[in-house]
Amino acid sequence: MSDYKEYRDDERRPRVFTEDTRRRHDSSGHMWTGLFLLVIGAIALAKSFGVPVPRWLFSWQMLLIAIGFLIGLKKGFRDGGWFVPVIIGTAFLLNEFFLDGQLRKHIWPIALIVIGLLFLLRARGNNWRICREEKNG
């Protein structure tokens, strides 16, 4: 029980970021943003030269998905905030370009699959956390 109390006390203690850790964190975010813009620019340039690029690649749905992944990369996929734009963008992208507006017919099976995946991923995350605690404890 005391180990858990010490763990909680450590989690409540404010984290101190040195200038070096801030600089590394900021440069990592800039790297991903720069890479994202580089890839988008390269695809847009290829499209301007007449290379066939799928129409869905430059849609608002894809932008929403990309923003979600950028948020996830910047935060190390630690929280679920990145997942919301990815799911919303994916649902609208599938509906408009691949299901021809028939998403309503497929929404419940897709919702069940997504919920099942969330349960599996959450269970796996907890098992890893328990395994680490046993190894460190």
Phi and psi in radians as a Rosetta constraint file:
Dihedral C 1 N 2 CA 2 C 2 CIRCULARHARMONIC -1.188 0.35
Dihedral N 2 CA 2 C 2 N 3 CIRCULARHARMONIC -0.549 0.35
Dihedral C 2 N 3 CA 3 C 3 CIRCULARHARMONIC -1.086 0.35
Dihedral N 3 CA 3 C 3 N 4 CIRCULARHARMONIC -0.720 0.35
Dihedral C 3 N 4 CA 4 C 4 CIRCULARHARMONIC -1.135 0.35
Dihedral N 4 CA 4 C 4 N 5 CIRCULARHARMONIC -0.717 0.35
Dihedral C 4 N 5 CA 5 C 5 CIRCULARHARMONIC -1.106 0.35
Dihedral N 5 CA 5 C 5 N 6 CIRCULARHARMONIC -0.734 0.35
Dihedral C 5 N 6 CA 6 C 6 CIRCULARHARMONIC -1.111 0.35
Dihedral N 6 CA 6 C 6 N 7 CIRCULARHARMONIC -0.689 0.35
Dihedral C 6 N 7 CA 7 C 7 CIRCULARHARMONIC -1.093 0.35
Dihedral N 7 CA 7 C 7 N 8 CIRCULARHARMONIC -0.778 0.35
Dihedral C 7 N 8 CA 8 C 8 CIRCULARHARMONIC -1.121 0.35
Dihedral N 8 CA 8 C 8 N 9 CIRCULARHARMONIC -0.694 0.35
Dihedral C 8 N 9 CA 9 C 9 CIRCULARHARMONIC -1.111 0.35
Dihedral N 9 CA 9 C 9 N 10 CIRCULARHARMONIC -0.698 0.35
Dihedral C 9 N 10 CA 10 C 10 CIRCULARHARMONIC -1.117 0.35
Dihedral N 10 CA 10 C 10 N 11 CIRCULARHARMONIC -0.685 0.35
Dihedral C 10 N 11 CA 11 C 11 CIRCULARHARMONIC -1.195 0.35
Dihedral N 11 CA 11 C 11 N 12 CIRCULARHARMONIC -0.535 0.35
Dihedral C 11 N 12 CA 12 C 12 CIRCULARHARMONIC -1.402 0.35
Dihedral N 12 CA 12 C 12 N 13 CIRCULARHARMONIC -0.381 0.35
Dihedral C 12 N 13 CA 13 C 13 CIRCULARHARMONIC -1.176 0.35
Dihedral N 13 CA 13 C 13 N 14 CIRCULARHARMONIC 2.340 0.35
Dihedral C 13 N 14 CA 14 C 14 CIRCULARHARMONIC -1.116 0.35
Dihedral N 14 CA 14 C 14 N 15 CIRCULARHARMONIC 2.438 0.35
Dihedral C 14 N 15 CA 15 C 15 CIRCULARHARMONIC -1.463 0.35
Dihedral N 15 CA 15 C 15 N 16 CIRCULARHARMONIC 2.383 0.35
Dihedral C 15 N 16 CA 16 C 16 CIRCULARHARMONIC -1.821 0.35
Dihedral N 16 CA 16 C 16 N 17 CIRCULARHARMONIC 2.126 0.35
Dihedral C 16 N 17 CA 17 C 17 CIRCULARHARMONIC -1.781 0.35
Dihedral N 17 CA 17 C 17 N 18 CIRCULARHARMONIC 2.192 0.35
Dihedral C 17 N 18 CA 18 C 18 CIRCULARHARMONIC -1.419 0.35
Dihedral N 18 CA 18 C 18 N 19 CIRCULARHARMONIC 2.959 0.35
Dihedral C 18 N 19 CA 19 C 19 CIRCULARHARMONIC -1.078 0.35
Dihedral N 19 CA 19 C 19 N 20 CIRCULARHARMONIC -0.616 0.35
Dihedral C 19 N 20 CA 20 C 20 CIRCULARHARMONIC -1.160 0.35
Dihedral N 20 CA 20 C 20 N 21 CIRCULARHARMONIC -0.769 0.35
Dihedral C 20 N 21 CA 21 C 21 CIRCULARHARMONIC -1.195 0.35
Dihedral N 21 CA 21 C 21 N 22 CIRCULARHARMONIC -0.615 0.35
Dihedral C 21 N 22 CA 22 C 22 CIRCULARHARMONIC -1.115 0.35
Dihedral N 22 CA 22 C 22 N 23 CIRCULARHARMONIC -0.756 0.35
Dihedral C 22 N 23 CA 23 C 23 CIRCULARHARMONIC -1.121 0.35
Dihedral N 23 CA 23 C 23 N 24 CIRCULARHARMONIC -0.741 0.35
Dihedral C 23 N 24 CA 24 C 24 CIRCULARHARMONIC -1.121 0.35
Dihedral N 24 CA 24 C 24 N 25 CIRCULARHARMONIC -0.725 0.35
Dihedral C 24 N 25 CA 25 C 25 CIRCULARHARMONIC -1.139 0.35
Dihedral N 25 CA 25 C 25 N 26 CIRCULARHARMONIC -0.771 0.35
Dihedral C 25 N 26 CA 26 C 26 CIRCULARHARMONIC -1.148 0.35
Dihedral N 26 CA 26 C 26 N 27 CIRCULARHARMONIC -0.717 0.35
Dihedral C 26 N 27 CA 27 C 27 CIRCULARHARMONIC -1.197 0.35
Dihedral N 27 CA 27 C 27 N 28 CIRCULARHARMONIC -0.558 0.35
Dihedral C 27 N 28 CA 28 C 28 CIRCULARHARMONIC -1.137 0.35
Dihedral N 28 CA 28 C 28 N 29 CIRCULARHARMONIC -0.747 0.35
Dihedral C 28 N 29 CA 29 C 29 CIRCULARHARMONIC -1.120 0.35
Dihedral N 29 CA 29 C 29 N 30 CIRCULARHARMONIC -0.701 0.35
Dihedral C 29 N 30 CA 30 C 30 CIRCULARHARMONIC -1.164 0.35
Dihedral N 30 CA 30 C 30 N 31 CIRCULARHARMONIC -0.613 0.35
Dihedral C 30 N 31 CA 31 C 31 CIRCULARHARMONIC -1.101 0.35
Dihedral N 31 CA 31 C 31 N 32 CIRCULARHARMONIC -0.810 0.35
Dihedral C 31 N 32 CA 32 C 32 CIRCULARHARMONIC -1.157 0.35
Dihedral N 32 CA 32 C 32 N 33 CIRCULARHARMONIC -0.699 0.35
Dihedral C 32 N 33 CA 33 C 33 CIRCULARHARMONIC -1.118 0.35
Dihedral N 33 CA 33 C 33 N 34 CIRCULARHARMONIC -0.761 0.35
Dihedral C 33 N 34 CA 34 C 34 CIRCULARHARMONIC -1.101 0.35
Dihedral N 34 CA 34 C 34 N 35 CIRCULARHARMONIC -0.732 0.35
Dihedral C 34 N 35 CA 35 C 35 CIRCULARHARMONIC -1.119 0.35
Dihedral N 35 CA 35 C 35 N 36 CIRCULARHARMONIC -0.712 0.35
Dihedral C 35 N 36 CA 36 C 36 CIRCULARHARMONIC -1.053 0.35
Dihedral N 36 CA 36 C 36 N 37 CIRCULARHARMONIC -0.847 0.35
Dihedral C 36 N 37 CA 37 C 37 CIRCULARHARMONIC -1.147 0.35
Dihedral N 37 CA 37 C 37 N 38 CIRCULARHARMONIC -0.624 0.35
Dihedral C 37 N 38 CA 38 C 38 CIRCULARHARMONIC -1.090 0.35
Dihedral N 38 CA 38 C 38 N 39 CIRCULARHARMONIC -0.793 0.35
Dihedral C 38 N 39 CA 39 C 39 CIRCULARHARMONIC -1.141 0.35
Dihedral N 39 CA 39 C 39 N 40 CIRCULARHARMONIC -0.777 0.35
Dihedral C 39 N 40 CA 40 C 40 CIRCULARHARMONIC -1.088 0.35
Dihedral N 40 CA 40 C 40 N 41 CIRCULARHARMONIC -0.755 0.35
Dihedral C 40 N 41 CA 41 C 41 CIRCULARHARMONIC -1.103 0.35
Dihedral N 41 CA 41 C 41 N 42 CIRCULARHARMONIC -0.713 0.35
Dihedral C 41 N 42 CA 42 C 42 CIRCULARHARMONIC -1.127 0.35
Dihedral N 42 CA 42 C 42 N 43 CIRCULARHARMONIC -0.726 0.35
Dihedral C 42 N 43 CA 43 C 43 CIRCULARHARMONIC -1.175 0.35
Dihedral N 43 CA 43 C 43 N 44 CIRCULARHARMONIC -0.716 0.35
Dihedral C 43 N 44 CA 44 C 44 CIRCULARHARMONIC -1.125 0.35
Dihedral N 44 CA 44 C 44 N 45 CIRCULARHARMONIC -0.672 0.35
Dihedral C 44 N 45 CA 45 C 45 CIRCULARHARMONIC -1.138 0.35
Dihedral N 45 CA 45 C 45 N 46 CIRCULARHARMONIC -0.756 0.35
Dihedral C 45 N 46 CA 46 C 46 CIRCULARHARMONIC -1.060 0.35
Dihedral N 46 CA 46 C 46 N 47 CIRCULARHARMONIC -0.706 0.35
Dihedral C 46 N 47 CA 47 C 47 CIRCULARHARMONIC -1.120 0.35
Dihedral N 47 CA 47 C 47 N 48 CIRCULARHARMONIC -0.670 0.35
Dihedral C 47 N 48 CA 48 C 48 CIRCULARHARMONIC -1.201 0.35
Dihedral N 48 CA 48 C 48 N 49 CIRCULARHARMONIC -0.418 0.35
Dihedral C 48 N 49 CA 49 C 49 CIRCULARHARMONIC -1.499 0.35
Dihedral N 49 CA 49 C 49 N 50 CIRCULARHARMONIC 0.026 0.35
Dihedral C 49 N 50 CA 50 C 50 CIRCULARHARMONIC 1.676 0.35
Dihedral N 50 CA 50 C 50 N 51 CIRCULARHARMONIC 0.118 0.35
Dihedral C 50 N 51 CA 51 C 51 CIRCULARHARMONIC -1.206 0.35
Dihedral N 51 CA 51 C 51 N 52 CIRCULARHARMONIC 2.261 0.35
Dihedral C 51 N 52 CA 52 C 52 CIRCULARHARMONIC -1.161 0.35
Dihedral N 52 CA 52 C 52 N 53 CIRCULARHARMONIC 2.083 0.35
Dihedral C 52 N 53 CA 53 C 53 CIRCULARHARMONIC -2.092 0.35
Dihedral N 53 CA 53 C 53 N 54 CIRCULARHARMONIC 2.318 0.35
Dihedral C 53 N 54 CA 54 C 54 CIRCULARHARMONIC -0.988 0.35
Dihedral N 54 CA 54 C 54 N 55 CIRCULARHARMONIC 2.468 0.35
Dihedral C 54 N 55 CA 55 C 55 CIRCULARHARMONIC -1.105 0.35
Dihedral N 55 CA 55 C 55 N 56 CIRCULARHARMONIC -0.597 0.35
Dihedral C 55 N 56 CA 56 C 56 CIRCULARHARMONIC -1.226 0.35
Dihedral N 56 CA 56 C 56 N 57 CIRCULARHARMONIC -0.299 0.35
Dihedral C 56 N 57 CA 57 C 57 CIRCULARHARMONIC -1.160 0.35
Dihedral N 57 CA 57 C 57 N 58 CIRCULARHARMONIC -0.521 0.35
Dihedral C 57 N 58 CA 58 C 58 CIRCULARHARMONIC -1.950 0.35
Dihedral N 58 CA 58 C 58 N 59 CIRCULARHARMONIC 0.985 0.35
Dihedral C 58 N 59 CA 59 C 59 CIRCULARHARMONIC -2.032 0.35
Dihedral N 59 CA 59 C 59 N 60 CIRCULARHARMONIC 2.887 0.35
Dihedral C 59 N 60 CA 60 C 60 CIRCULARHARMONIC -1.162 0.35
Dihedral N 60 CA 60 C 60 N 61 CIRCULARHARMONIC -0.505 0.35
Dihedral C 60 N 61 CA 61 C 61 CIRCULARHARMONIC -1.138 0.35
Dihedral N 61 CA 61 C 61 N 62 CIRCULARHARMONIC -0.734 0.35
Dihedral C 61 N 62 CA 62 C 62 CIRCULARHARMONIC -1.186 0.35
Dihedral N 62 CA 62 C 62 N 63 CIRCULARHARMONIC -0.606 0.35
Dihedral C 62 N 63 CA 63 C 63 CIRCULARHARMONIC -1.089 0.35
Dihedral N 63 CA 63 C 63 N 64 CIRCULARHARMONIC -0.737 0.35
Dihedral C 63 N 64 CA 64 C 64 CIRCULARHARMONIC -1.109 0.35
Dihedral N 64 CA 64 C 64 N 65 CIRCULARHARMONIC -0.724 0.35
Dihedral C 64 N 65 CA 65 C 65 CIRCULARHARMONIC -1.113 0.35
Dihedral N 65 CA 65 C 65 N 66 CIRCULARHARMONIC -0.776 0.35
Dihedral C 65 N 66 CA 66 C 66 CIRCULARHARMONIC -1.120 0.35
Dihedral N 66 CA 66 C 66 N 67 CIRCULARHARMONIC -0.713 0.35
Dihedral C 66 N 67 CA 67 C 67 CIRCULARHARMONIC -1.089 0.35
Dihedral N 67 CA 67 C 67 N 68 CIRCULARHARMONIC -0.728 0.35
Dihedral C 67 N 68 CA 68 C 68 CIRCULARHARMONIC -1.048 0.35
Dihedral N 68 CA 68 C 68 N 69 CIRCULARHARMONIC -0.771 0.35
Dihedral C 68 N 69 CA 69 C 69 CIRCULARHARMONIC -1.199 0.35
Dihedral N 69 CA 69 C 69 N 70 CIRCULARHARMONIC -0.619 0.35
Dihedral C 69 N 70 CA 70 C 70 CIRCULARHARMONIC -1.109 0.35
Dihedral N 70 CA 70 C 70 N 71 CIRCULARHARMONIC -0.736 0.35
Dihedral C 70 N 71 CA 71 C 71 CIRCULARHARMONIC -1.068 0.35
Dihedral N 71 CA 71 C 71 N 72 CIRCULARHARMONIC -0.766 0.35
Dihedral C 71 N 72 CA 72 C 72 CIRCULARHARMONIC -1.084 0.35
Dihedral N 72 CA 72 C 72 N 73 CIRCULARHARMONIC -0.747 0.35
Dihedral C 72 N 73 CA 73 C 73 CIRCULARHARMONIC -1.116 0.35
Dihedral N 73 CA 73 C 73 N 74 CIRCULARHARMONIC -0.740 0.35
Dihedral C 73 N 74 CA 74 C 74 CIRCULARHARMONIC -1.146 0.35
Dihedral N 74 CA 74 C 74 N 75 CIRCULARHARMONIC -0.590 0.35
Dihedral C 74 N 75 CA 75 C 75 CIRCULARHARMONIC -1.728 0.35
Dihedral N 75 CA 75 C 75 N 76 CIRCULARHARMONIC 0.113 0.35
Dihedral C 75 N 76 CA 76 C 76 CIRCULARHARMONIC 1.228 0.35
Dihedral N 76 CA 76 C 76 N 77 CIRCULARHARMONIC 0.416 0.35
Dihedral C 76 N 77 CA 77 C 77 CIRCULARHARMONIC 0.933 0.35
Dihedral N 77 CA 77 C 77 N 78 CIRCULARHARMONIC 0.550 0.35
Dihedral C 77 N 78 CA 78 C 78 CIRCULARHARMONIC -1.345 0.35
Dihedral N 78 CA 78 C 78 N 79 CIRCULARHARMONIC -0.671 0.35
Dihedral C 78 N 79 CA 79 C 79 CIRCULARHARMONIC -1.975 0.35
Dihedral N 79 CA 79 C 79 N 80 CIRCULARHARMONIC 3.037 0.35
Dihedral C 79 N 80 CA 80 C 80 CIRCULARHARMONIC -1.598 0.35
Dihedral N 80 CA 80 C 80 N 81 CIRCULARHARMONIC 0.130 0.35
Dihedral C 80 N 81 CA 81 C 81 CIRCULARHARMONIC -1.097 0.35
Dihedral N 81 CA 81 C 81 N 82 CIRCULARHARMONIC -0.513 0.35
Dihedral C 81 N 82 CA 82 C 82 CIRCULARHARMONIC -1.289 0.35
Dihedral N 82 CA 82 C 82 N 83 CIRCULARHARMONIC -0.436 0.35
Dihedral C 82 N 83 CA 83 C 83 CIRCULARHARMONIC -1.232 0.35
Dihedral N 83 CA 83 C 83 N 84 CIRCULARHARMONIC -0.583 0.35
Dihedral C 83 N 84 CA 84 C 84 CIRCULARHARMONIC -1.083 0.35
Dihedral N 84 CA 84 C 84 N 85 CIRCULARHARMONIC -0.929 0.35
Dihedral C 84 N 85 CA 85 C 85 CIRCULARHARMONIC -1.125 0.35
Dihedral N 85 CA 85 C 85 N 86 CIRCULARHARMONIC -0.556 0.35
Dihedral C 85 N 86 CA 86 C 86 CIRCULARHARMONIC -1.149 0.35
Dihedral N 86 CA 86 C 86 N 87 CIRCULARHARMONIC -0.786 0.35
Dihedral C 86 N 87 CA 87 C 87 CIRCULARHARMONIC -1.144 0.35
Dihedral N 87 CA 87 C 87 N 88 CIRCULARHARMONIC -0.789 0.35
Dihedral C 87 N 88 CA 88 C 88 CIRCULARHARMONIC -1.110 0.35
Dihedral N 88 CA 88 C 88 N 89 CIRCULARHARMONIC -0.817 0.35
Dihedral C 88 N 89 CA 89 C 89 CIRCULARHARMONIC -1.081 0.35
Dihedral N 89 CA 89 C 89 N 90 CIRCULARHARMONIC -0.722 0.35
Dihedral C 89 N 90 CA 90 C 90 CIRCULARHARMONIC -1.132 0.35
Dihedral N 90 CA 90 C 90 N 91 CIRCULARHARMONIC -0.746 0.35
Dihedral C 90 N 91 CA 91 C 91 CIRCULARHARMONIC -1.075 0.35
Dihedral N 91 CA 91 C 91 N 92 CIRCULARHARMONIC -0.828 0.35
Dihedral C 91 N 92 CA 92 C 92 CIRCULARHARMONIC -1.215 0.35
Dihedral N 92 CA 92 C 92 N 93 CIRCULARHARMONIC -0.599 0.35
Dihedral C 92 N 93 CA 93 C 93 CIRCULARHARMONIC -1.135 0.35
Dihedral N 93 CA 93 C 93 N 94 CIRCULARHARMONIC -0.824 0.35
Dihedral C 93 N 94 CA 94 C 94 CIRCULARHARMONIC -1.074 0.35
Dihedral N 94 CA 94 C 94 N 95 CIRCULARHARMONIC -0.729 0.35
Dihedral C 94 N 95 CA 95 C 95 CIRCULARHARMONIC -1.114 0.35
Dihedral N 95 CA 95 C 95 N 96 CIRCULARHARMONIC -0.786 0.35
Dihedral C 95 N 96 CA 96 C 96 CIRCULARHARMONIC -1.385 0.35
Dihedral N 96 CA 96 C 96 N 97 CIRCULARHARMONIC -0.710 0.35
Dihedral C 96 N 97 CA 97 C 97 CIRCULARHARMONIC -1.811 0.35
Dihedral N 97 CA 97 C 97 N 98 CIRCULARHARMONIC -0.405 0.35
Dihedral C 97 N 98 CA 98 C 98 CIRCULARHARMONIC -2.058 0.35
Dihedral N 98 CA 98 C 98 N 99 CIRCULARHARMONIC -0.499 0.35
Dihedral C 98 N 99 CA 99 C 99 CIRCULARHARMONIC -1.842 0.35
Dihedral N 99 CA 99 C 99 N 100 CIRCULARHARMONIC 0.061 0.35
Dihedral C 99 N 100 CA 100 C 100 CIRCULARHARMONIC 0.893 0.35
Dihedral N 100 CA 100 C 100 N 101 CIRCULARHARMONIC 0.762 0.35
Dihedral C 100 N 101 CA 101 C 101 CIRCULARHARMONIC 1.329 0.35
Dihedral N 101 CA 101 C 101 N 102 CIRCULARHARMONIC 0.272 0.35
Dihedral C 101 N 102 CA 102 C 102 CIRCULARHARMONIC -1.739 0.35
Dihedral N 102 CA 102 C 102 N 103 CIRCULARHARMONIC 0.398 0.35
Dihedral C 102 N 103 CA 103 C 103 CIRCULARHARMONIC -1.078 0.35
Dihedral N 103 CA 103 C 103 N 104 CIRCULARHARMONIC -0.606 0.35
Dihedral C 103 N 104 CA 104 C 104 CIRCULARHARMONIC -0.976 0.35
Dihedral N 104 CA 104 C 104 N 105 CIRCULARHARMONIC -0.639 0.35
Dihedral C 104 N 105 CA 105 C 105 CIRCULARHARMONIC -1.209 0.35
Dihedral N 105 CA 105 C 105 N 106 CIRCULARHARMONIC -0.500 0.35
Dihedral C 105 N 106 CA 106 C 106 CIRCULARHARMONIC -1.863 0.35
Dihedral N 106 CA 106 C 106 N 107 CIRCULARHARMONIC 0.066 0.35
Dihedral C 106 N 107 CA 107 C 107 CIRCULARHARMONIC -1.141 0.35
Dihedral N 107 CA 107 C 107 N 108 CIRCULARHARMONIC -0.732 0.35
Dihedral C 107 N 108 CA 108 C 108 CIRCULARHARMONIC -1.206 0.35
Dihedral N 108 CA 108 C 108 N 109 CIRCULARHARMONIC -0.781 0.35
Dihedral C 108 N 109 CA 109 C 109 CIRCULARHARMONIC -1.073 0.35
Dihedral N 109 CA 109 C 109 N 110 CIRCULARHARMONIC -0.686 0.35
Dihedral C 109 N 110 CA 110 C 110 CIRCULARHARMONIC -1.137 0.35
Dihedral N 110 CA 110 C 110 N 111 CIRCULARHARMONIC -0.751 0.35
Dihedral C 110 N 111 CA 111 C 111 CIRCULARHARMONIC -1.069 0.35
Dihedral N 111 CA 111 C 111 N 112 CIRCULARHARMONIC -0.738 0.35
Dihedral C 111 N 112 CA 112 C 112 CIRCULARHARMONIC -1.119 0.35
Dihedral N 112 CA 112 C 112 N 113 CIRCULARHARMONIC -0.691 0.35
Dihedral C 112 N 113 CA 113 C 113 CIRCULARHARMONIC -1.128 0.35
Dihedral N 113 CA 113 C 113 N 114 CIRCULARHARMONIC -0.787 0.35
Dihedral C 113 N 114 CA 114 C 114 CIRCULARHARMONIC -1.111 0.35
Dihedral N 114 CA 114 C 114 N 115 CIRCULARHARMONIC -0.767 0.35
Dihedral C 114 N 115 CA 115 C 115 CIRCULARHARMONIC -1.103 0.35
Dihedral N 115 CA 115 C 115 N 116 CIRCULARHARMONIC -0.727 0.35
Dihedral C 115 N 116 CA 116 C 116 CIRCULARHARMONIC -1.074 0.35
Dihedral N 116 CA 116 C 116 N 117 CIRCULARHARMONIC -0.733 0.35
Dihedral C 116 N 117 CA 117 C 117 CIRCULARHARMONIC -1.104 0.35
Dihedral N 117 CA 117 C 117 N 118 CIRCULARHARMONIC -0.689 0.35
Dihedral C 117 N 118 CA 118 C 118 CIRCULARHARMONIC -1.084 0.35
Dihedral N 118 CA 118 C 118 N 119 CIRCULARHARMONIC -0.735 0.35
Dihedral C 118 N 119 CA 119 C 119 CIRCULARHARMONIC -1.110 0.35
Dihedral N 119 CA 119 C 119 N 120 CIRCULARHARMONIC -0.735 0.35
Dihedral C 119 N 120 CA 120 C 120 CIRCULARHARMONIC -1.135 0.35
Dihedral N 120 CA 120 C 120 N 121 CIRCULARHARMONIC -0.757 0.35
Dihedral C 120 N 121 CA 121 C 121 CIRCULARHARMONIC -1.177 0.35
Dihedral N 121 CA 121 C 121 N 122 CIRCULARHARMONIC -0.687 0.35
Dihedral C 121 N 122 CA 122 C 122 CIRCULARHARMONIC -1.150 0.35
Dihedral N 122 CA 122 C 122 N 123 CIRCULARHARMONIC -0.717 0.35
Dihedral C 122 N 123 CA 123 C 123 CIRCULARHARMONIC -1.126 0.35
Dihedral N 123 CA 123 C 123 N 124 CIRCULARHARMONIC -0.717 0.35
Dihedral C 123 N 124 CA 124 C 124 CIRCULARHARMONIC -1.131 0.35
Dihedral N 124 CA 124 C 124 N 125 CIRCULARHARMONIC -0.717 0.35
Dihedral C 124 N 125 CA 125 C 125 CIRCULARHARMONIC -1.075 0.35
Dihedral N 125 CA 125 C 125 N 126 CIRCULARHARMONIC -0.717 0.35
Dihedral C 125 N 126 CA 126 C 126 CIRCULARHARMONIC -1.163 0.35
Dihedral N 126 CA 126 C 126 N 127 CIRCULARHARMONIC -0.681 0.35
Dihedral C 126 N 127 CA 127 C 127 CIRCULARHARMONIC -1.110 0.35
Dihedral N 127 CA 127 C 127 N 128 CIRCULARHARMONIC -0.699 0.35
Dihedral C 127 N 128 CA 128 C 128 CIRCULARHARMONIC -1.138 0.35
Dihedral N 128 CA 128 C 128 N 129 CIRCULARHARMONIC -0.705 0.35
Dihedral C 128 N 129 CA 129 C 129 CIRCULARHARMONIC -1.123 0.35
Dihedral N 129 CA 129 C 129 N 130 CIRCULARHARMONIC -0.758 0.35
Dihedral C 129 N 130 CA 130 C 130 CIRCULARHARMONIC -1.118 0.35
Dihedral N 130 CA 130 C 130 N 131 CIRCULARHARMONIC -0.712 0.35
Dihedral C 130 N 131 CA 131 C 131 CIRCULARHARMONIC -1.107 0.35
Dihedral N 131 CA 131 C 131 N 132 CIRCULARHARMONIC -0.739 0.35
Dihedral C 131 N 132 CA 132 C 132 CIRCULARHARMONIC -1.131 0.35
Dihedral N 132 CA 132 C 132 N 133 CIRCULARHARMONIC -0.713 0.35
Dihedral C 132 N 133 CA 133 C 133 CIRCULARHARMONIC -1.125 0.35
Dihedral N 133 CA 133 C 133 N 134 CIRCULARHARMONIC -0.699 0.35
Dihedral C 133 N 134 CA 134 C 134 CIRCULARHARMONIC -1.154 0.35
Dihedral N 134 CA 134 C 134 N 135 CIRCULARHARMONIC -0.662 0.35
Dihedral C 134 N 135 CA 135 C 135 CIRCULARHARMONIC -1.206 0.35
Dihedral N 135 CA 135 C 135 N 136 CIRCULARHARMONIC -0.720 0.35
Dihedral C 135 N 136 CA 136 C 136 CIRCULARHARMONIC -1.397 0.35
Dihedral N 136 CA 136 C 136 N 137 CIRCULARHARMONIC -0.469 0.35
